[in-house]
Amino acid sequence: MDDGLPMEGRYLTGDLPGIGGKIKVQPEDFVVEELPLYEPCGQGEHTYVRIEKRGLSTFEAVRAFARELRIPTRDIGYAGIKDAQAVARQTLSLMQVEPEEVEKLRIPNIKILWINRHSNKLRRGHLRGNRFIIRVRGVEESVLPRARQVLELLRRRGVPNHYGLQRFGHRANSHTLGRALLREDTVSFLAEFLGLPRPQETELMREARSRFDAGDWEGALELWPSGMANERRALRTLVETGDEARAVRSVPRRMRRFLLSAYQSHLFNRIVAARLGEIDRVREGDLAWKHDSGAVFLVEDAEAEQPRAERLKISPSGPIFGYKMLMPQGEPGRLEREVLEEEGLALEDFRRPRGLKAKGARRPLRVPLREAELWYNEGLMISFDLPSGSYATNVLREIVKDEGRR
């Protein structure tokens, strides 16, 4: 089996030509708007603020509000994480902050759209979905029929629900770091976290990583950029104590959880890749995902359930491996066990990492594409809705099919 990451040449719509072109040339080329799960009720200890951010990540926006309001970031809730290279409209919740205080704020690259009160903090996943409006530049209007063919197939068969490359970090190694954390392999973790320079990194960064690889930890620390605080903290701990396990523990738990999650995402992608050709079919033994509720059920008669799959009411699900995760039966179960065995893992191993236990979950292998439209305006314009947690880039890569130019 391959490593499961989205790769050039692996498409659900592989029989249809792509259009080429470039995305995210400007932030305005990628507009995303959260579709809320509920509206604020008008009262409560949390102030909800709808913002439009431009060229900022969700984390940067949260830090900006925390700084201006002088509150801890933990008092700020959000339903989803939005890219920096985009125009994004999303809602934040601010605990015990008066709406009048928010109205006075003037934060660069953030526009406040509305303010209201609600009784609870926004949590990850408190979303019905996201609406996207995206421009693909560098293409002519003549590509519209080709793009329409791809969209129609995705509308009928569903959009592959693999995790996008952004999930794996700018060094494309978040899952490798997560694997080392799960195995409690401190040496491999630090080698990947602090060493192994990449060609795309700055000359200073490559030199710092090369010094670490050569065992010159003090020299690496002297060169290490102050902006990479987590790596610098781990390196300083290593220099001061020589304790590799302690250096790993110095990395904030939130980041370590994210890295472990990236490894789970990588393993899920392997299942998507293995079942891509029949992603719209359920098998006996599948744990089928109900798109209306997010519940799963065991498929005992695939032929009887297939009509619901063809209507995109249900889909096969894949593993977010964890110690409490439900395993499918039959051929789907065999495939998932094979992935675990190739990694030298059992579900119980996800209970092991100190402070990072992962219960696991199921995730649909595909998601429905809703409200899809195409038109031309200084590039190909695409608008569509996707459920919360899925990636617009999975739609774009099927249409563009030219990842080297993006």
C-alpha positions in Angstrom: 0.0 0.0 0.0 1.2 3.6 -0.6 1.5 6.2 2.1 -2.0 7.5 1.5 -1.1 11.2 1.2 -2.8 12.9 -1.7 -0.4 12.4 -4.6 -0.2 13.6 -8.2 -2.0 11.1 -10.4 -4.4 9.7 -7.8 -7.8 11.2 -8.5 -11.4 9.9 -8.3 -12.0 11.7 -11.6 -8.8 10.4 -13.1 -10.5 9.6 -16.5 -11.4 13.3 -16.9 -8.8 16.0 -17.9 -7.8 18.7 -15.5 -7.8 22.4 -16.3 -4.4 23.4 -14.8 -4.2 26.9 -13.4 -3.2 28.4 -10.0 -5.0 28.9 -6.8 -4.5 31.2 -3.8 -2.5 33.7 -5.8 -4.2 36.4 -3.7 -6.2 36.0 -0.5 -9.4 37.1 -2.4 -9.0 34.1 -4.6 -10.1 31.8 -1.8 -13.1 32.9 0.2 -14.6 30.7 2.9 -17.6 31.3 5.1 -18.6 29.3 8.0 -22.2 27.9 8.0 -23.1 27.9 11.7 -24.7 25.0 13.5 -26.8 27.5 15.5 -27.3 31.2 15.9 -26.5 33.1 19.1 -29.6 33.5 21.4 -28.9 37.1 22.5 -27.9 36.5 26.1 -25.3 34.7 28.1 -21.7 35.2 29.3 -20.1 34.7 25.9 -19.9 37.4 23.3 -20.0 36.0 19.8 -18.2 38.1 17.1 -18.5 37.4 13.4 -15.3 38.5 11.7 -13.9 38.7 8.2 -10.1 38.1 8.3 -7.7 38.5 5.5 -4.2 37.0 5.3 -4.4 35.7 8.9 -4.8 32.2 10.3 -7.5 31.5 12.9 -4.8 31.2 15.5 -3.3 34.6 14.6 -6.8 36.1 14.8 -7.4 34.5 18.3 -4.0 35.8 19.5 -4.9 39.3 18.2 -8.2 39.4 20.1 -6.6 38.0 23.2 -3.9 40.7 23.1 -6.3 43.6 22.5 -8.8 42.5 25.1 -6.1 41.3 27.6 -7.7 37.9 28.1 -6.2 34.4 27.8 -6.5 32.6 24.5 -8.3 29.8 26.3 -11.2 32.1 26.8 -11.7 32.4 23.1 -13.7 29.7 21.2 -13.9 28.9 17.5 -15.7 26.3 15.5 -13.1 25.7 12.8 -9.6 26.6 11.7 -9.3 28.7 8.5 -6.2 29.2 6.4 -4.2 32.4 6.4 -4.0 32.7 2.6 -7.7 33.4 2.3 -10.5 35.7 3.1 -12.4 33.9 5.8 -15.7 34.8 7.6 -16.0 32.9 10.9 -17.3 33.4 14.4 -15.3 33.6 17.7 -16.7 33.4 21.2 -15.2 35.6 23.9 -15.9 34.7 27.5 -17.0 37.5 29.9 -16.2 40.3 27.4 -18.7 43.1 27.0 -19.9 43.7 23.4 -19.1 47.3 23.8 -15.4 46.4 24.3 -15.4 44.4 21.1 -17.1 47.3 19.2 -14.1 49.5 20.0 -11.5 47.2 18.6 -9.5 48.1 15.4 -7.4 45.1 14.5 -5.4 45.1 11.2 -6.8 42.7 8.5 -9.9 41.9 10.7 -13.3 43.4 10.0 -16.1 42.9 12.6 -19.3 42.0 10.9 -21.7 41.5 13.9 -21.7 41.0 17.6 -24.2 39.1 19.8 -24.4 37.2 23.1 -24.8 33.5 23.7 -24.8 31.0 26.6 -22.0 28.7 25.6 -18.4 28.8 24.3 -17.9 27.9 20.6 -16.2 24.5 20.3 -14.5 22.8 17.4 -17.1 21.2 15.2 -19.9 23.6 16.1 -20.4 24.0 12.4 -22.9 22.9 9.8 -20.3 23.3 7.1 -18.4 25.8 5.1 -19.2 27.7 1.9 -16.3 28.4 -0.6 -15.9 30.8 -3.4 -12.6 30.1 -5.2 -10.9 31.6 -8.3 -8.5 29.5 -10.4 -6.2 31.9 -12.3 -4.3 31.3 -15.5 -7.0 29.5 -17.4 -9.3 30.5 -20.2 -13.1 30.5 -20.3 -13.0 27.4 -22.6 -12.1 25.2 -19.6 -15.7 25.6 -18.2 -17.1 22.4 -19.8 -14.2 20.3 -18.5 -14.6 21.6 -15.0 -18.3 21.1 -15.2 -17.7 17.4 -16.0 -15.5 16.9 -13.0 -18.0 18.7 -10.7 -20.9 16.6 -11.9 -19.0 13.4 -11.2 -18.0 14.7 -7.7 -21.7 15.7 -7.1 -22.8 12.2 -8.0 -20.1 10.1 -6.4 -19.0 12.4 -3.5 -15.7 14.2 -2.7 -12.8 12.0 -1.4 -12.5 13.0 2.3 -8.8 12.6 2.7 -6.9 15.2 4.8 -5.2 17.9 2.7 -1.4 18.4 2.6 -1.8 21.4 4.9 -2.6 19.0 7.7 1.0 17.8 7.6 2.8 21.1 8.1 5.2 23.2 6.0 7.8 20.4 6.2 5.3 17.8 5.4 6.4 15.7 8.4 3.8 16.3 11.1 2.6 12.7 10.8 6.2 11.4 11.1 6.6 13.4 14.3 3.2 12.0 15.5 4.4 8.4 14.8 7.5 9.0 16.9 5.4 10.4 19.8 3.1 7.4 19.6 6.0 5.0 19.8 7.6 7.2 22.5 10.7 7.3 20.3 12.3 10.5 21.6 15.5 10.2 19.5 13.5 10.0 16.2 11.2 12.7 17.3 14.0 15.2 18.1 15.9 14.2 14.9 12.9 15.1 12.8 11.8 18.1 14.9 15.2 19.8 15.1 17.4 18.2 12.4 17.1 17.0 8.8 17.2 20.3 6.9 14.9 20.7 3.8 15.9 22.5 0.6 13.0 24.9 0.8 14.1 26.3 4.2 16.3 29.4 4.7 20.0 29.1 4.6 20.1 30.0 8.4 17.5 27.3 9.2 19.4 24.7 7.2 22.6 25.5 9.0 21.0 25.4 12.4 19.5 22.0 11.6 22.7 20.7 10.2 24.5 21.7 13.4 21.9 19.7 15.4 22.5 16.7 13.1 26.2 17.0 13.8 25.7 17.0 17.6 26.5 20.7 18.0 23.3 21.5 20.0 24.8 24.7 21.4 25.7 26.0 18.0 22.2 25.1 16.7 20.6 27.0 19.5 22.7 30.1 18.7 21.3 30.1 15.2 17.8 29.0 15.9 15.1 31.6 14.9 13.3 33.2 17.9 10.0 32.9 16.0 10.1 29.1 16.2 9.5 29.0 19.9 8.4 25.4 20.4 11.5 24.0 18.6 13.7 26.5 20.4 12.3 25.5 23.8 13.0 21.8 23.1 16.5 22.6 21.9 17.3 24.7 25.0 16.0 22.0 27.3 18.2 19.5 25.5 21.2 21.8 25.9 20.6 22.5 29.5 19.7 19.0 30.7 20.8 16.5 28.1 17.5 14.7 28.8 15.8 13.8 25.5 12.5 12.8 27.0 12.3 16.0 28.9 13.0 18.0 25.7 10.1 16.3 24.0 7.8 17.0 27.0 8.8 20.7 26.8 6.9 20.9 23.5 3.4 22.2 24.4 0.9 19.4 24.8 -1.5 21.1 22.4 1.2 20.8 19.7 2.0 17.2 20.5 -1.7 16.4 20.3 -1.9 18.0 16.9 1.1 15.9 15.7 -0.4 12.7 16.9 -3.7 13.7 15.2 -1.7 14.3 12.0 -0.4 10.7 12.2 -4.0 9.4 12.6 -4.9 11.5 9.6 -2.1 10.0 7.6 -3.3 6.5 8.4 -6.9 7.5 7.4 -5.6 8.7 4.1 -4.1 5.3 3.4 -7.6 3.8 3.6 -9.1 6.5 1.4 -6.3 5.8 -1.2 -6.9 2.0 -1.0 -10.7 2.4 -1.5 -10.7 5.4 -3.9 -12.0 3.5 -6.9 -15.1 2.3 -5.2 -15.5 5.1 -2.6 -19.2 5.2 -3.3 -19.8 1.6 -2.6 -20.4 -0.1 0.8 -19.3 -3.6 1.6 -20.4 -6.3 4.1 -18.7 -5.5 7.3 -18.4 -1.7 6.7 -19.3 0.7 9.4 -21.4 3.0 7.2 -21.6 6.7 8.0 -25.0 8.4 8.1 -24.6 11.8 6.6 -27.6 13.2 8.3 -26.6 12.3 11.9 -22.9 11.3 11.9 -23.8 7.9 13.4 -22.4 4.6 12.0 -23.9 1.2 11.6 -22.7 -2.2 10.6 -23.5 -3.2 7.0 -24.8 -6.7 7.0 -26.4 -6.7 3.5 -24.4 -4.4 1.2 -26.7 -5.0 -1.8 -29.7 -3.8 0.3 -27.8 -0.7 1.5 -26.2 0.3 -1.8 -29.2 2.4 -3.0 -28.8 4.7 0.0 -25.1 4.9 -0.8 -25.9 6.0 -4.3 -28.1 8.7 -3.0 -25.2 9.9 -0.7 -27.3 9.2 2.4 -24.6 6.8 3.7 -20.9 6.2 2.9 -18.2 3.8 3.9 -16.2 5.1 6.9 -12.5 4.9 7.7 -10.5 4.9 10.9 -9.2 7.6 13.1 -7.4 5.0 15.0 -7.6 5.0 18.7 -8.0 2.6 21.7 -11.8 2.9 21.8 -12.4 3.0 18.0 -15.0 0.6 16.5 -13.4 -1.7 14.0 -15.4 -2.9 10.9 -15.7 -6.5 9.9 -15.1 -8.5 6.8 -12.9 -7.1 4.0 -13.0 -3.5 5.4 -11.8 -4.8 8.8 -9.0 -6.8 7.1 -7.8 -3.7 5.3 -7.7 -1.6 8.4 -5.9 -4.3 10.4 -3.4 -4.6 7.6 -2.6 -0.9 8.0 -2.1 -1.3 11.7 0.1 -4.4 11.2 2.3 -2.7 8.7 2.8 0.1 11.2 3.5 -2.4 14.0 0.6 -1.2 16.0 -2.5 -2.3 17.8 -5.4 -0.1 18.9 -4.4 -0.3 22.5 -1.1 1.4 21.6 -3.0 4.7 21.2 -3.6 4.6 25.0 0.1 4.6 25.7 1.6 8.1 25.0 1.8 10.1 28.3 -0.8 12.8 28.3 -1.8 12.1 24.6 -4.3 9.2 24.8 -6.4 9.0 21.6 -9.8 7.3 21.8 -10.3 7.3 18.1 -13.3 7.8 15.9 -14.8 7.1 12.5 -14.8 9.5 9.5 -16.6 9.1 6.2 -14.4 8.3 3.2 -16.3 10.8 1.1 -18.6 13.8 1.7 -21.4 15.3 -0.4 -20.8 18.3 -2.6 -23.6 20.8 -2.3 -24.7 24.0 -4.1 -21.8 23.7 -6.7 -21.7 26.4 -9.4 -19.2 27.5 -12.0 -18.7 30.8 -13.9 -15.8 32.8 -15.4 -14.4 36.1 -14.0 -10.7 36.7 -14.5 -10.3 33.0 -14.0 -12.5 30.0 -13.3 -14.9 30.7 -10.4 -16.1 27.8 -8.3 -18.6 28.0 -5.4 -19.7 25.0 -3.3 -20.6 23.9 0.2 -18.8 21.1 2.2 -19.5 19.6 5.6 -17.4 20.7 8.6 -14.0 19.1 8.7 -13.6 18.5 5.0 -11.1 20.2 2.6 -11.9 22.4 -0.3 -8.6 21.5 -1.8 -9.9 18.0 -2.4 -12.4 19.5 -4.8 -9.8 21.8 -6.4 -7.2 19.1 -7.0 -9.7 17.0 -8.9 -10.5 20.0 -11.1 -7.0 21.4 -11.6 -5.0 18.1 -11.7 -1.7 20.0 -12.0 -0.3 20.1 -8.4 3.2 21.0 -9.5 2.0 24.5 -10.6 -0.1 25.4 -7.6 
